[in-house]
Amino acid sequence: MAVFRFPRCPMLARSWRLTVTLVAALCSAASTIANDWPQFLGPQRNAISSEQGLLDVLPNAGPRVLWQKEVGSGFSGPVVAGEFLILFHRVGDKEIIACLEPATGKERWQFSYPTQYPLDIARDDGPRSTPLITDHRVYTLGAEGRFLCLELETGKRIWERLLLNDYRVPESYFGVGTSPLLIGDRLLVNVGGKEAGIVAFAKDTGQELWKATDHEASYSSPVAATLAGHHRAVFFTREGVVLLDPKTGEVQYSKHWRARIHASVNAATPVVVDDDIFISACYSTGALLLHAAGASIEEVWKSNDVMSNHYNTCIHDKGFLYGFDGRQEEGPHLRCVEMRTGKVRWTCDRAGCGSMILADRKLIILGENGDLVLAEVNPDAYKEKARASVLTGPCRSPVALANGLFYGRDGKRLVCWTLKK
């Protein structure tokens, strides 16, 4: 068996029938094209890209570097729409939203504000949430709950909310880490307040439209899906899975799924395929597969021995899930699992964590140690195609792939490589 050698890393969802409203919203920005990466986990929030003609082999030093830029702290991933790349990080006592040219790294504008987010038990004081670009606007959510809407072309502030203050949210272990979801004209966020566990905001004004549940906030990000013919928002809160109507906030289904110990997190994003919903967590919790059948939600299987995602989200391909199983600090396994049955097809021991994208029929993985790996999407065995050391770990931010350019960061640099053949 091949051994996948990533040392650890901390910190999707696929829906074959993603809501028409979400697709329309993401495609409505004039600057956005099909191969952009405008939000957390890409165009459809499933870490899958439609790009073709990418490298199958890597030079020893890695793919060609087009540019690199010094960055501050944080686990926020870069996002790209047309001629705009958004970098969200912290330098000194300020959280900074910087707009760069994707092909050159040249800065277009910068917006910053003071932050007092404490380290507490966290080892990094920067933002965790990945920005969202749509309709010529960019939305960011800072580590201490500052929710901003900026004009994409200029960086001008349109509106702002202080979510932890507005909803009296208790302090969490690692600050705010969820990424906002846009469905139609509303932004959905797992806020974590009393009677405001999940809140919808008007995208143009930031005004509250509805609120639901008492669930504390997790580090997972929600996804949109069509389940049994109904548009739904799917959340994995600190309490468990929640399905609700994105227009009204009416909860359609809720199931407790979290560790028994308090010192734990739910962080992986739900993976939705057709009418199936997969969620997973560590801390002796494990995986759960649900199936939407008419008006009911059925439990297909559950297990703590199949796929326990600590931070990173699984990727679905042709009935199989590819993901990192086990606690980050213990060196997780890379694993392939049959989604409908929970059967483990293969395991590469002590793989470590990594940010992963599926594109051009291969897995593109940036490991926490800074290794860039290309591997086959193969349910029969792990087959590595190429590997190169490209960054100095730890690398804990989501990567991005847009128009043949691949973006990744460690604690000091954001780098743009070309993956075009």
C-alpha positions in Angstrom: 0.0 0.0 0.0 1.3 3.4 -0.8 1.9 5.7 2.2 0.7 9.2 1.9 3.1 11.4 3.9 1.5 14.5 5.1 2.1 15.5 8.7 -1.0 17.0 10.2 -3.2 20.0 9.3 -6.3 21.7 10.8 -8.7 23.5 9.5 -18.2 19.3 0.7 -20.4 19.6 -0.2 -21.6 18.5 -3.5 -25.1 18.8 -4.7 -26.0 17.6 -8.2 -29.0 19.8 -8.0 -27.7 22.9 -6.4 -30.4 25.5 -5.9 -31.1 27.6 -9.0 -31.0 30.7 -6.8 -27.4 30.0 -5.6 -26.1 29.4 -9.1 -27.8 32.5 -10.4 -26.4 34.6 -7.6 -22.8 33.3 -8.2 -23.0 33.8 -11.9 -24.7 37.2 -11.9 -21.5 39.1 -11.2 -20.3 40.4 -14.6 -16.7 39.7 -13.6 -17.3 36.1 -12.7 -16.6 33.3 -15.2 -17.0 29.5 -15.0 -13.5 28.7 -13.8 -13.4 31.2 -11.0 -13.2 30.3 -7.3 -15.5 32.9 -5.7 -16.2 31.3 -2.3 -15.3 28.7 0.2 -14.6 25.3 -1.6 -15.2 26.8 -5.0 -18.1 27.6 -7.3 -20.5 24.9 -6.0 -19.0 24.6 -2.4 -17.8 21.0 -3.1 -14.1 21.5 -3.8 -14.6 20.4 -7.4 -13.4 22.4 -10.4 -14.4 21.9 -14.0 -11.0 22.9 -15.3 -9.1 20.7 -17.8 -5.6 20.5 -19.2 -3.7 20.7 -15.9 -0.3 19.3 -15.1 0.1 15.6 -14.5 3.7 15.8 -13.3 5.6 18.3 -11.2 9.2 19.6 -11.3 11.2 18.9 -8.2 10.8 22.5 -7.1 7.1 22.5 -7.9 5.1 24.2 -10.7 6.1 27.6 -12.0 5.6 30.4 -9.5 3.9 33.5 -11.1 4.1 35.6 -8.0 4.1 35.6 -4.2 3.2 38.0 -1.5 3.9 38.3 2.2 0.8 37.7 4.3 -0.2 38.0 7.9 -1.9 35.5 10.2 -5.1 33.6 9.6 -6.7 30.5 8.0 -8.9 32.3 5.5 -8.6 31.0 1.9 -8.2 33.2 -1.2 -11.1 33.7 -3.5 -11.1 34.7 -7.2 -13.7 36.3 -9.5 -12.6 37.6 -12.9 -9.8 40.1 -12.4 -10.2 40.2 -8.6 -8.5 38.1 -5.9 -9.5 38.7 -2.3 -7.0 38.0 0.5 -8.3 38.2 4.1 -5.6 38.2 6.8 -4.4 40.0 9.9 -1.3 42.2 10.3 -0.6 43.5 13.7 -3.8 44.7 15.3 -5.8 45.0 12.1 -7.8 42.5 10.0 -7.1 43.4 6.3 -9.2 42.7 3.2 -6.9 43.1 0.2 -7.9 43.0 -3.5 -5.2 41.8 -5.8 -4.8 41.1 -9.5 -5.0 37.3 -9.8 -2.3 37.0 -12.5 0.2 39.4 -11.0 -0.5 39.8 -7.3 -0.5 43.6 -7.7 -2.7 45.3 -5.1 -5.8 47.1 -6.3 -7.2 48.3 -2.9 -7.1 47.5 0.8 -9.6 47.9 3.5 -8.7 47.4 7.2 -10.1 47.8 10.7 -8.8 47.2 14.2 -9.3 43.9 15.9 -8.8 42.7 19.5 -9.4 39.1 18.9 -7.3 37.2 21.5 -5.2 34.2 21.0 -6.7 32.4 24.0 -5.9 28.7 23.3 -5.6 29.3 19.5 -2.2 29.5 18.0 -3.2 32.0 15.3 -5.1 35.3 15.8 -6.1 35.9 12.1 -9.5 35.5 10.4 -10.7 31.9 9.8 -13.7 32.5 7.5 -13.2 32.5 3.7 -14.7 35.5 1.8 -17.5 35.4 -0.7 -17.6 37.3 -4.0 -20.8 37.9 -5.9 -22.7 40.7 -7.6 -19.7 43.0 -7.6 -19.4 42.7 -3.9 -17.3 40.9 -1.4 -18.5 39.7 2.0 -16.1 38.8 4.9 -16.6 37.5 8.4 -13.8 38.3 10.9 -12.5 36.2 13.8 -14.5 38.3 16.3 -17.7 38.4 14.2 -17.4 41.6 12.2 -19.5 40.9 9.1 -18.7 43.3 6.2 -20.0 44.0 2.7 -17.6 45.9 0.4 -17.8 47.1 -3.2 -15.6 44.7 -5.2 -14.1 47.2 -7.6 -13.2 49.9 -5.0 -13.2 48.3 -1.5 -15.8 50.9 -0.3 -17.8 49.7 2.7 -21.5 49.2 1.9 -22.6 47.8 5.3 -21.3 46.2 8.5 -22.6 44.0 11.3 -21.0 43.1 14.6 -22.6 39.7 15.0 -21.2 38.6 18.4 -22.4 41.9 19.9 -25.7 42.0 18.1 -26.7 38.5 19.1 -24.8 38.2 22.4 -22.8 35.2 21.2 -20.7 33.5 23.9 -16.9 33.2 23.3 -15.8 30.1 21.4 -12.6 28.2 21.3 -11.1 29.6 18.1 -13.1 32.6 17.1 -15.6 32.8 14.3 -14.8 30.2 11.6 -17.8 29.6 9.4 -18.0 31.1 5.9 -21.3 32.8 4.9 -23.6 31.2 2.3 -25.5 33.2 -0.3 -28.9 31.9 -1.5 -30.8 34.3 -3.7 -30.9 37.7 -2.0 -29.9 36.5 1.5 -26.8 35.5 3.3 -27.0 32.6 5.8 -24.7 32.4 8.8 -24.3 30.0 11.7 -24.1 32.9 14.2 -24.6 30.9 17.4 -26.7 33.2 19.5 -29.7 32.4 21.7 -32.7 32.0 19.4 -30.3 33.1 16.7 -28.3 30.0 16.0 -28.7 30.5 12.3 -29.5 34.0 10.9 -30.4 35.2 7.3 -29.3 38.7 6.3 -30.3 40.8 3.3 -27.3 40.8 1.0 -27.8 44.5 0.0 -28.3 46.0 3.5 -27.2 43.4 6.1 -30.7 43.6 7.7 -31.9 40.5 9.6 -34.5 38.6 7.6 -35.1 35.7 9.9 -33.4 33.7 12.7 -33.7 30.1 13.8 -32.5 27.5 16.4 -30.5 28.0 19.6 -27.5 26.1 18.2 -24.1 27.3 19.0 -21.8 28.1 16.0 -19.5 25.5 14.6 -16.5 25.9 12.3 -18.4 24.2 9.5 -19.8 26.2 6.6 -23.4 25.6 5.2 -24.3 24.5 1.7 -27.4 24.9 -0.5 -29.2 21.9 -2.0 -32.4 20.6 -3.5 -33.5 17.6 -1.4 -36.6 15.6 -2.5 -37.6 18.5 -4.7 -37.3 21.2 -2.0 -34.7 24.0 -1.7 -32.8 23.6 1.5 -29.9 25.1 3.4 -27.8 22.4 5.1 -25.9 23.4 8.3 -23.7 21.3 10.5 -23.8 23.4 13.7 -22.1 22.7 17.0 -25.2 20.7 18.0 -25.6 18.7 14.7 -27.2 18.7 11.3 -30.0 21.2 10.5 -32.0 21.4 7.3 -34.2 24.5 6.8 -36.1 26.6 4.3 -33.7 29.3 3.2 -36.6 31.7 2.5 -38.3 31.5 5.8 -35.9 29.9 8.2 -38.4 27.1 9.0 -36.5 24.1 10.3 -37.4 21.0 8.3 -35.1 18.5 10.1 -32.6 18.5 13.0 -30.4 15.8 14.4 -28.0 15.8 17.3 -24.5 14.9 16.1 -21.6 16.0 18.2 -19.0 14.8 20.6 -19.9 14.0 24.2 -16.9 16.1 25.4 -17.3 19.9 25.4 -13.7 20.5 24.2 -14.5 19.5 20.6 -15.5 21.0 17.2 -17.7 20.3 14.2 -15.8 21.7 11.3 -16.2 19.7 8.1 -18.8 21.0 5.6 -21.8 18.8 4.8 -21.5 16.8 1.5 -24.8 16.7 -0.4 -25.2 14.4 -3.4 -28.6 14.1 -5.0 -30.9 13.3 -2.0 -28.0 12.1 0.3 -26.4 14.2 3.1 -23.0 13.2 4.6 -21.7 14.7 7.7 -18.6 13.8 9.8 -16.8 14.8 12.9 -14.0 13.6 15.2 -13.8 13.1 19.0 -15.5 9.6 18.8 -18.4 11.0 16.8 -17.8 9.7 13.2 -19.8 9.8 10.0 -23.6 9.9 9.3 -25.4 9.4 6.0 -28.9 10.7 5.7 -31.3 10.3 2.8 -34.2 12.6 1.9 -37.3 10.6 0.9 -40.3 12.7 0.2 -41.1 14.6 3.4 -39.0 12.4 5.6 -35.2 12.1 6.3 -34.0 8.6 6.7 -30.7 7.4 8.4 -28.8 5.2 5.9 -25.7 4.4 8.1 -23.5 5.8 10.8 -20.1 4.8 12.1 -17.1 6.1 13.9 -14.8 3.7 12.0 -15.4 4.9 8.5 -14.6 8.6 8.1 -14.0 11.0 11.0 -13.2 14.4 9.5 -11.5 16.8 12.0 -11.3 20.0 9.9 -11.1 19.2 6.2 -14.2 18.3 4.1 -14.5 15.2 2.0 -14.8 15.3 -1.8 -17.4 13.2 -3.6 -16.7 11.6 -7.0 -18.9 9.0 -8.8 -20.2 7.5 -5.5 -17.0 7.7 -3.5 -15.8 10.0 -0.8 -12.1 11.0 -0.5 -11.1 12.6 2.7 -8.9 12.8 5.8 -9.9 10.4 8.6 -8.8 11.1 12.2 -7.6 13.8 14.6 -5.3 16.4 13.0 -2.7 16.2 15.8 -2.5 12.4 15.5 -1.7 12.4 11.8 -5.0 11.4 10.0 -5.3 8.8 7.2 -6.3 9.6 3.7 -9.2 7.4 2.8 -11.7 6.4 0.1 -15.2 5.3 1.2 -18.3 4.1 -0.7 -20.7 6.8 0.1 -23.9 4.8 0.1 -22.6 1.8 2.0 -19.8 3.2 4.2 -17.4 0.6 3.0 -13.8 1.6 3.2 -12.1 1.0 -0.2 -8.6 2.0 0.8 -6.6 3.8 3.5 -3.2 5.5 3.4 -1.9 5.5 6.9 -0.7 8.6 8.7 -1.4 10.8 5.8 -1.9 14.0 7.7 -4.4 16.7 6.7 -4.5 18.8 3.6 -6.6 21.2 1.6 -7.8 19.3 -1.4 -9.4 20.1 -4.8 -10.7 17.7 -7.5 -9.9 18.9 -11.0 -9.0 17.3 -14.3 -9.6 13.8 -12.8 -7.0 14.2 -10.1 -6.8 15.2 -6.5 -4.7 18.4 -6.0 -3.6 18.5 -2.3 -1.6 21.0 -0.4 -0.5 19.3 2.8 0.1 21.0 6.1 3.8 20.4 5.7 3.9 22.4 2.4 4.0 19.5 0.0 1.9 19.8 -3.2 0.6 16.4 -4.3 -1.2 15.2 -7.4 -3.0 11.9 -7.0 -5.4 9.8 -9.1 -9.1 9.9 -8.3 -9.2 6.1 -8.0 -11.5 4.1 -5.7 -9.3 1.0 -6.0 -6.1 2.3 -4.6 -4.2 5.4 -3.7 -1.9 6.3 -6.6 0.3 9.3 -6.3 1.2 11.0 -9.6 3.6 13.7 -8.4 4.9 15.5 -5.3 6.9 18.7 -4.6 7.7 20.7 -1.6 6.4 24.2 -2.3 5.8 26.0 1.1 6.9 25.9 4.6 4.3 24.5 7.0 2.0 24.8 8.6 -0.3 25.3 5.7 -3.8 25.5 7.1 -5.8 27.7 4.8 -8.1 26.4 2.0 -6.5 26.5 -1.5 -8.1 27.9 -4.6 -7.9 27.0 -8.4 -9.0 29.6 -10.9 -8.4 29.7 -14.6 -5.4 27.4 -14.4 -3.8 29.3 -11.5 -3.4 27.6 -8.1 -3.2 29.6 -4.9 -2.0 28.5 -1.5 -0.6 30.0 1.6 1.4 29.2 4.7 1.9 31.5 7.7 4.1 33.9 5.7 3.4 33.8 2.0 0.5 33.6 -0.5 1.8 32.0 -3.7 0.3 31.7 -7.2 1.5 28.8 -9.3 0.4 28.0 -12.8 -0.9 24.4 -13.2 -1.5 24.7 -17.0 0.3 22.2 -19.2 
